[in-house]
Amino acid sequence: MRNSIRRDAGSGMRDAVNCFRLSYRPASRIPHPASRAYLSPMPNHPDVMEKLVSLAKRRGFIFQSSEIYGGTGSVWDYGPLGVELKKNIKDRWWHSMVRARDDIEGIDAAILMHPRVWEASGHVAGFVDPLVDCRNCKKRFRADDPRIKGTPGQPDAQCPACGMKGTLGEARQFNLMFRTFMGPLEDSASIVYLRPETAQGIYVNFLNVQQSTRQKVPFGIAQIGKAFRNEITPGNFIFRTREFEQMEMQFFVEPGTDMTWFEYWKAQRMEWHRALGLEESRLEFHPHAKEELAHYARAAFDIQFDFGGTLGFQEIEGIHNRGDFDLSQHQQYSGKKLEYFDQPNNKRYLPFVIETSVGADRTTLAVLVNGYREETVEGESEGRTVLGLHPSLAPIKAGVFPLVKKDGMPEMAHRIADELRAAYTIFYDDGGAIGRRYRRQDEIGTPFCITIDGESLTNGTVTVRDRDTLKQERVDASQLKTYLGEKLTP
């Protein structure tokens, strides 16, 4: 249907594609549940990942970290377009959670926390995966890797990498937290951890936020931040990485009202994903069965997205009723009372927590997969590749082109681009045929292209082309900011 997309992503990118083809099972660990993947319905959409990974590098969305040194396993850098796309997603989440509500406050807790925090949360003792080593090729795997044939530690066990039998050792527990040291001495008293989730920074600040803002239960605390997990078998491009970004909100409610609020936040969060432009057929709820629930959880649902191909439906957000486990644990380990005083009813209690936890990187990947399409165009042999991103999420809101580089058109185009740039991300391009410039913007999801032609010089109007419909209309140049504002409204 179309010419092949250039495969110049490098070995690291090809490894990412290959990893994507491997299915995997849920980790046998304590939460954070937003990191899990579960057995899901069959996918309904094709696998576009290989083409998307190539596009991501070629057009500046995502690069492998430290690529000139051979890359760092499952660590990724966001390029100029990728950082804009991810920021737009995070801004949209922050607006919906914090700025558009009066019952949720925002914080930015530190990555490094007191090590007792992770003892209280259970991460020191229980944040583990079963690990097996191959004595022949020295590679490591999760013990529940579906590629392993036989039982690790037994003669029939076959290494999925080198194919040797009897070389896989017995499973041993591997803690997923990155450990480092604070201060000049590297001893047990100096151990600190890179946080494996952002939620604990919210729990330990519960009373600080509640008392400083004078919020009354029910209310929430939200934050966006980096987290780190030393995964044994990461991969799947930016779906499962060792360094990632979470968007979490913990909503504190009176015991007894928790299931009502749980259902409320389930509906709210699904609607948020729909508003990103994700196809309805790609979204579904996955309820956690009893054996899937964390030991403290009262209820849990995942919002899953169909990534297509072999990956299929996987979690992009978790909604959990965590009860009072987190606050009671921190109250016990710190020795500090974390109870909320309900003054009108003259009673104290530990609030229950309804958690919403969404991966910023996974959502970014879902938006890219959802938007990728290849189309035939009437009258053209090559067709086009399009990222059909929601206009409010698009990294570039409009491209501005002079039809030719003469007759005053570039000067007018530069003037328009400069005026619009105060309000929107704008890309100026005067290189190549106008059709080729359109295609370059289609491929990165730019919703509108503005062309300055001969008529623009005489009557002050320009051509505005719509990415999805390909329709063009004349718009007065002085009204472009208003025109784009109406089209780009979230």
N, C-alpha and C positions, 0 to 999 in steps of 0.2 A: 504493500500500500504506500509505503513511503521509504525514502532513503534511510539507510541505517544510521542510528545515532552513534557518534564517534565514541569508541571505547578507550578513553585515555585516562581512566581513573586510577591507574597504577595498581600494583599488586595488593596494596592495603585495601583499596576499594573492592577489588575482586574477592578478597578474603571476606569482606563484609557481605557481599552477595552470596558467597558460598555458605556462610554461617546462617544466612536467612533461610536457606533451604532445609535446615535441620530443625525438626520439631523437638520440643523439650517438655519435661514434666514439671509440676510445681515443686518449689523448694520446700523441704521439710524443715522449716525454721519458724521462729516466732515472727510476728509481723515486723516490718511493715507490709500489710497485705497488698499495698499498691504496687509491689514489685512482682507479684505472682502471675503466673500464667496457668490457665486451666484447660482441661479438655473442653472443646467448643464445638458448635455445629459446623458443618462443612461450609467452607467459604463459597460465596456466590460470585466473586469477582476475580478477574485474571491477575496473574502475578506481573506487576510492572516494576518490581524492585530493581532489577538489574539496570533497566533504562533510567530509573529515577536516581540511582546511586551515581551513574555516569553524569547525568544532567546536574546533579547537586555539586559535583566538583567543577565541571566545565563552566558552569554559570555562576559560581561563587556563593553557593548556599552552604555547603559543608565540606571541610577538608579533613583528612586524617591528621591527627596531632603528630607533630615532629616528623612529618613525612620525609624530609630530606635525610633523616637519620634512619629511615626504614620504618618509621611509624611507632606509635605506642599502642599496645593492644587495647581495643575498645575504649579509646579516648578520642574525642572528636573536637575540631575547632569549627566554629560558625563563621563563615565568610561574610562579606558585606551584605549580601541579600539574605542570608540565613539569619544573621543577627537582627535584621529589621523584621523579618517574619516572626521570629520567636518573641521579640519585644512586643510586637503588636498583639500576639496571643496573650502574653503576660499582662499587658496593659488592659486588655479587654476583661481578663479575669479579675484584676485588681479593681477595676471600675465596678464590675457587677457585685463583687463581694464587699468592698469597703466604701467606695465613694458614693455608690447609689443607695446605701443603706445606713441607718442610724444605730443598728444593733450589732455591728461588727467593727472591731478596731484592728489596725494593722501594727505589726512589729517587724523588726529585723534582728533576730537573735544571733548570737555569735556561733561560729562553726565549732570552736573549741569550748568545751564545757567541763565542769568538774567531773572527774571519772566516776564519782558516786552516782551521778545521774544515770549512767549506763548500767550500773549495778541495779539501781532501782527499777529501771525499765525492763530489765531482763536480758539486755543485749550481751553483757559480758558472759553470762552463763549459757544463754540459749540461742544466740544469733549465729547459727552454725549450719553448714551444709556437709553432707558425707562426701569425702574425698578419697579417690583411689589413684595410685601411681603405677605407671608401667615401668618395670625394671629394665626393659629393653630400650625403648625410645625416650624414656624419661619424661613423657608427657603426663599430664594430670587430667582427671575427668571427675565429674560428679558421679557418685555411685549409681544414681538412677538414670544415667545417660541412656537413652533408648538404643543407641548404637552398640552398646556393650552386649555381647552375646555370652551367656553363661553367668555364673555367680562370681563376683570379684573375690579373690583369695582362694578360689578353687582351680584345679587344673583345666577345667573346661572353659574358663573365662578367656575371651579373646579381645585383645586390645583393638579398639576401633581405628587407631592411627596406623600402627605398624602391622597389624594382623597376627601377631604372635599369640599363641595360647599359653596359659599358665604363667604369664608375666605380670598380671595385675595383682597388686597386694590387696589385703583386706581394707575395708572402708574405715576411715578415721575421721573424726569431727574436725572441721576447719572453721574458725571464727572469721566472719566476713568483714569485721571492722578493721580499718586502717589504724595502726598504732604508731604513735610517735612520742617524743619526749619534750617536756617543757622545762626550760632552764638549761644550765651548763652541764649538768650531770645526767647520764643515761642510766638511771637505776629505777627500781620498781616504784619508788616514791614520786618519780617524775613522769610516769606514763599518762598520756592523754590520748584521746581518740578523735579522728575526723568523724564528725557525726554521720551516722548511717541513715538518718531521717531528720526532718526539721521539726517534727511534732513536739519533741521533748522541750525545746526552747520555749514553746507556747505554754506547756503545762507548768514549768517552773516559774513562769511569769504571770500565772493566772491572777494572783492577788495584786501584784504590782499594777497590772493593767486595769483590773476591776476597781481598785481603790482610787487610782489616779484619774480615771475617766468617769467615775461614779456610775458605771454601768450596773444595771440590775439584771439578774438572771430572768429569762434566757438572753444570752448575748454570746458573740463569737469573737475569736481572735484569729487573724489571718496573717500569713507570711509567705513570701517567695524566697527560696534560697537553695544553695548547693548542698548536696549530700553525696556520700562516698561509700561504695561497697566493693570489697575485694572479691568480686565474683570469680568462681572457679572457671566457668565456661560462659563468659559473656559473649556478645556478638549481636547479630540481627541489626547491624548498622546502628542507628541511634536509639533503637528500641530498648536494648539491654546493655548498659554501659557501666563503667566503674565510677565515673564522675557524672552526675546528672543533676537536674534541677526540679524541685518540687514546688507545687502551689497547693498549700494546705490551709484548711480552715477548721478549727475546733470550736464547736458550738456547745456551750455549757447550759444545761437544762436541769430543772427540778426532777428528781426521781419520780417516776410515775407518769411523766409527760414525754418520756424519751422516745417511745415508739411513734407517737404522733409527729414529733419533730423529725424522726428518722424517715418517715414516709414523705414529709414535706421536702426534705433536702434531696431525697431520691428524685422527686419530680423536678425540682429546681435545677439540679445538675444535668439531668438528661436534656432539659430544654436549652441549657447553655451550650451544650455540644451541638444540638440541632442548629442553633443560631450561628454557629461557625460556618455553616454551609455543608456539614457532613451529611451524606445521604442517609435518609431514614432507613433504607434497607441494609446499611452497613452498621447500624447501631442496635444494641440490645442490652437488656439487663441479664446478669448472671447471678442468681442467688447462691450463696455459700451453703452447701450442705453441712450437716452437723459435724462430719469428720473434717471439713475444711476450715471450720471456725477456729480462730485463736481461742485459747483456753478461757480468756476473760470476756470474749465478745458475746454480746446478746443477739446481734444480727449483723449481717454484712451482705452487701450487693456490690458487684462490679458493673461498671459501664464498659462494655466491650465494643471494639470496632473491628470490622472485617478488613484486614490488610491484604486480602487476596492470596492466591497461590497456596503454598504449603503452610504459611503462618496462620492464615485465616483469622477467626475471631480471637482477639486478645484484649486484655484489660488496658484501658487508658485512664480509668479513675476508679477509686474505691470509696464507697460510702459505708461507714461502720458505726454501730452502736457499741461504744467501748465501755459502757457502764461507768463506775467510779474507780476502775482499776488504776488509771494513771495518777490521779490526784492522791488516792489512798497510798500508793506505793511511794510517791515522793514525800508525802506527809510522814510515813513511817521511817524512811531512810534519812530524811533531813532533820526530823524531830521538830519541824515547824508546822503549826496548824494551818491548813489550807481550806478550812471550811468557809462557806459563804453564809453571812448573816442576813436572813430574810426579816428585815425590820418590821414591815406591816404585820407579819404573822408571828413575830418574835420567836424564830426558830433558826437553828443552824443545821447545815447539811453539806456533804460533799456533792457537788453537782455531778450528774452523768454527762458524758461527752458524746456528741454526734460528730463524727469526723468525715470531712470530704478531702480526699487526697488525690490530686491529679498530677501526672507527669508532664512537665512542660515540653520535654524532648519527645515523648511519645505522642503528645497532641500535635506537635509540629510535624512529626512523621505522618500522622493520620491525615492532617490537612494536605500535605504534599501528595500522598497516595490518592486521596479522595479527588484531588484536583487534576491529576495527570490524565491526559487523554491525547490520542492521535486521531486526526480528522482528515478526510479528503475535502478538498476545496474545489468547487466547480471552476473549470477552466485552468486548473493547475495540476501538473503531473506529480509533484512532490508531496502535496498535502502539507499539514502543519502539526507541530507538537504544541500543546496548550497546557498551561497550569491554570485551571479554572478556580482560582482562589477567590474567596469572598473579598469584594473590593476593599473592605475595611482592614483586611489582613495583608493585602498585597504589599510587598516590600517597596515597590515603586508604584505610585498612584497614577502617574501619567508620563508618557514620553512626548517630547517636543521636538519636531523635525522641520527644518526648512526643506522644501521640495527640491531645490537646487542650491548650490553654494554661490549664488550671485544675485544681482538685481535687488539687493537690500533684504532678501529673505532671511539670511542668517542673522542679521542685526535685529530684525523684528522677533525672530524665534528666541534669540538670547534674552531679549527684553521680556518676553512673555514668561520664559523659564525662570528668570530671576524674580519676577513678581509672584509667580505661583509657589516658588520654593520657600517663601516665608510661611506658607501654610501646609504644604504637602511635599512629600519626597518626589522629586522630578528628575528625569533622566534626559539629557540633551544628546541628540545623535544626528550627525550630518554625514555619516559614512555609508556609502553604498546605495543601491537602488532602494526606493521607498518601500517596496514589497519586502525586501530582505530586512529592513529595519522593523517593519511590522512584525515579522516572524520572530525576530530576536526578543521583542517585548512580549509576544504571546507565550514564548517558552519560559519566561520568568514570572508570568501571571499579571502583568501590567494591564489594568482594566481599560485604560483609555490612551489613545495616541492622538496628538494634536499636530496637524500639518499646516504649515504656513506656505501658501502658494501665491501665484500672481494675483489672484482675486483679493487676497488678504491685504495686499499693498494698496488696492484701490478703494475697498469698502470696509476694511477693518475686521472682516470675518475670517474665521479659520475653520478647517475641517476637523471634527472630532469623530474618531472611529471607535466603536465598541468592540472589545475583545471577543465577546461571546457571540454576538449576532452578526458581526462584521458590517453592520450598518454605519453609514456616515451621515453626519448632519452639520450644517453650517451654524456656527455660534459666534456671536459678537465677541471679539477678543476681550473687551472690557467686562464681559459677564462670565468669563471662564471660571473665576474663583467661586462664584455663586453656583454655577452649573455643576462643577465638581463637588461642591459641598452637598448639594442635594443628592447626587448619585452615590456619594461615598458614605452617607449616613449609615451607621451600624444598624 
